[in-house]
Amino acid sequence: MKIIFFLLLNFFFISFLPAEIIYKTIDAEGNVSFSDDRTKEAEEIIIKTSKAINASKAQSSKAILPKDKPNKFNYTNLTIDIPKDDATIHSGGGNVNITAMLMPKLLENDVIVLFMDGKEVQRGKSLSFLLENVDRGTHEIYMTIENQVKKVIKRSAKIIFHVRRVVQLSPEIRTDPKVITPLNPPKTPKPTISPTNPPRPTIPKS
């Protein structure tokens, strides 16, 4: 009877398991028996069976929580401080000083690259650059930070400035009487003395 009760529990409470078929028979005295062999009087019963669980697989199926990724380093600020945007620079030799601000400090393997009018003009570790013999007119500059594989990881805003260069005349040009310049204006010719244009008398000063 214990075997019969166990089988009935399996039939009613683990129906979600894979199915197997057994055969139920009742004899003349009302005794119930179960068997794998099918007989004419047997009643077919479908039951569910469970699969064995591998303990090692069960342990390996535990969820693995992802480790917190380390915070990626980022530059928070790269700004060109000098010259100011739309500034006018008066320079006879066309020299322009450029200074930037960077936060946080530049990493050892990174480099600062300066561009003017869309072309790279200088690169290095310093936040200060000197451009020499810059043509007069309007120019546009910006800076980038590159890592060791030359990937741009930070870019500054673009700055526009204007260069005015004073023209300095050489001594040869200034002493040449044929060349008229603000430094060498035309001379007024002296009046010619003639009978019709006698010299004016000089009035002595009292």
Phi and psi in degrees as a GROMACS rama.xvg file:
@    title "Ramachandran Plot"
@    xaxis  label "Phi"
@    yaxis  label "Psi"
@TYPE xy
-64.6719  -37.8642  LYS-2
-65.0596  -42.7284  ILE-3
-61.6869  -43.3024  ILE-4
-64.5177  -40.4507  PHE-5
-62.2349  -42.599  PHE-6
-66.7701  -36.9961  LEU-7
-66.0753  -38.817  LEU-8
-61.6014  -41.6528  LEU-9
-62.2207  -37.4581  ASN-10
-66.8618  -40.1959  PHE-11
-88.7287  -28.4941  PHE-12
-112.003  -8.47029  PHE-13
-128.124  48.2035  ILE-14
-70.4859  -12.4468  SER-15
-80.7564  -5.99915  PHE-16
-85.4413  164.666  LEU-17
-56.8952  145.834  PRO-18
-87.8736  145.003  ALA-19
-137.044  159.361  GLU-20
-114.704  131.717  ILE-21
-127.533  169.832  ILE-22
-123.243  130.427  TYR-23
-106.624  132.123  LYS-24
-129.833  149.958  THR-25
-125.268  122.2  ILE-26
-82.1252  -174.514  ASP-27
-65.271  -26.3226  ALA-28
-89.6068  2.41554  GLU-29
87.6475  10.5731  GLY-30
-79.6739  136.18  ASN-31
-100.032  134.694  VAL-32
-138.284  155.585  SER-33
-124.061  147.032  PHE-34
-155.188  156.883  SER-35
-80.8793  -14.8853  ASP-36
-92.023  132.828  ASP-37
-86.9899  131.886  ARG-38
-120.5  170.501  THR-39
-65.157  -38.4412  LYS-40
-85.6415  -6.0349  GLU-41
-73.5069  148.179  ALA-42
-103.183  130.497  GLU-43
-79.0722  130.268  GLU-44
-127.521  130.782  ILE-45
-99.3944  125.747  ILE-46
-125.137  165.512  ILE-47
-105.573  143.944  LYS-48
-122.083  151.134  THR-49
-100.202  153.774  SER-50
-95.4066  145.221  LYS-51
-68.3387  140.02  ALA-52
-103.85  124.42  ILE-53
-73.663  121.564  ASN-54
-61.88  -38.3301  ALA-55
-66.0608  -38.4847  SER-56
-67.4804  -36.9741  LYS-57
-63.9294  -38.5007  ALA-58
-68.3569  -38.1269  GLN-59
-73.6567  -13.5464  SER-60
-83.5427  0.138462  SER-61
-65.025  141.999  LYS-62
-67.2516  133.839  ALA-63
-100.287  115.673  ILE-64
-73.0519  132.072  LEU-65
-66.9485  138.861  PRO-66
-74.0228  146.464  LYS-67
-63.1207  127.437  ASP-68
-74.1388  141.435  LYS-69
-66.5045  146.697  PRO-70
-64.0184  129.581  ASN-71
-75.9424  136.305  LYS-72
-69.9655  135.021  PHE-73
-135.932  140.844  ASN-74
-82.466  127.35  TYR-75
-88.9194  -22.147  THR-76
-153.097  130.438  ASN-77
-138.853  108.967  LEU-78
-133.939  135.733  THR-79
-82.2173  118.091  ILE-80
-92.6072  -37.916  ASP-81
-132.474  129.056  ILE-82
-78.0336  161.774  PRO-83
-73.761  157.828  LYS-84
-62.502  133.221  ASP-85
68.8573  22.5338  ASP-86
-79.0723  153.206  ALA-87
-109.585  127.663  THR-88
-112.801  122.55  ILE-89
-97.0901  114.467  HIS-90
-149.308  123.296  SER-91
-67.9219  -37.0486  GLY-92
-93.9179  0.62734  GLY-93
73.3058  25.9325  GLY-94
-85.6356  133.458  ASN-95
-130.909  122.033  VAL-96
-89.1826  134.126  ASN-97
-126.876  129.106  ILE-98
-131.037  139.159  THR-99
-123.447  163.94  ALA-100
-119.564  135.24  MET-101
-135.713  134.832  LEU-102
-138.182  134.929  MET-103
-73.532  -167.105  PRO-104
-63.2422  149.28  LYS-105
-64.2345  131.799  LEU-106
-71.0497  159.975  LEU-107
-62.1109  -38.4043  GLU-108
-90.2298  -1.38428  ASN-109
-95.6587  161.602  ASP-110
-141.544  149.179  VAL-111
-99.2231  131.95  ILE-112
-119.655  130.831  VAL-113
-105.402  131.316  LEU-114
-116.757  140.414  PHE-115
-132.361  127.692  MET-116
54.2054  39.1029  ASP-117
82.5906  1.89846  GLY-118
-121.688  143.365  LYS-119
-69.5953  130.125  GLU-120
-116.56  -31.4903  VAL-121
-153.596  157.987  GLN-122
-149.461  154.348  ARG-123
169.433  -167.933  GLY-124
-96.229  -16.6202  LYS-125
-82.4402  154.047  SER-126
-91.446  3.33266  LEU-127
-120.035  137.066  SER-128
-132.138  151.985  PHE-129
-123.526  118.997  LEU-130
-99.8722  129.321  LEU-131
-111.134  146.892  GLU-132
56.0061  44.7079  ASN-133
-75.0383  132.423  VAL-134
-62.7617  148.689  ASP-135
-65.2988  148.978  ARG-136
126.479  -165.752  GLY-137
-99.5182  136.403  THR-138
-134.079  157.063  HIS-139
-125.169  130.907  GLU-140
-129.239  155.853  ILE-141
-159.277  165.794  TYR-142
-124.528  153.204  MET-143
-132.791  161.244  THR-144
-115.813  126.178  ILE-145
-112.514  143.928  GLU-146
-86.5339  -170.534  ASN-147
-68.6063  -15.946  GLN-148
-103.494  17.8921  VAL-149
62.2881  32.4232  LYS-150
-93.8002  130.922  LYS-151
-73.9069  120.798  VAL-152
-113.999  -8.72208  ILE-153
-157.102  143.118  LYS-154
-137.631  138.1  ARG-155
-86.6727  168.906  SER-156
-73.8396  157.767  ALA-157
-81.9669  143.204  LYS-158
-122.332  136.429  ILE-159
-110.524  134.193  ILE-160
-139.811  162.867  PHE-161
-121.872  137.125  HIS-162
-111.725  128.934  VAL-163
-119.113  124.467  ARG-164
-114.977  128.806  ARG-165
-80.1739  131.679  VAL-166
-81.7224  122.928  VAL-167
-108.514  122.78  GLN-168
-83.4541  142.712  LEU-169
-74.4817  158.586  SER-170
-59.0051  -33.9723  PRO-171
-62.8057  -40.5935  GLU-172
-71.1923  -37.4739  ILE-173
-69.5209  -30.2827  ARG-174
-89.3576  -7.53305  THR-175
-79.2176  113.629  ASP-176
-68.0469  -17.2657  PRO-177
-77.9126  -20.464  LYS-178
-95.1846  120.888  VAL-179
-94.7482  119.531  ILE-180
-138.05  169.387  THR-181
-58.9371  -26.5477  PRO-182
-86.3787  -11.8873  LEU-183
-135.842  70.6954  ASN-184
-69.7811  161.141  PRO-185
-67.009  140.847  PRO-186
-88.7591  142.223  LYS-187
-79.8277  121.905  THR-188
-67.3766  147.99  PRO-189
-75.7504  144.369  LYS-190
-66.0837  143.591  PRO-191
-82.9867  133.394  THR-192
-86.8713  129.307  ILE-193
-151.504  170.151  SER-194
-58.1696  -32.6361  PRO-195
-84.0322  -9.95977  THR-196
-136.557  68.7381  ASN-197
-67.066  156.438  PRO-198
-67.1449  144.394  PRO-199
-77.8381  140.866  ARG-200
-68.0218  144.428  PRO-201
-87.8653  125.585  THR-202
-91.8687  117.026  ILE-203
-64.9988  148.265  PRO-204
-80.9859  137.627  LYS-205
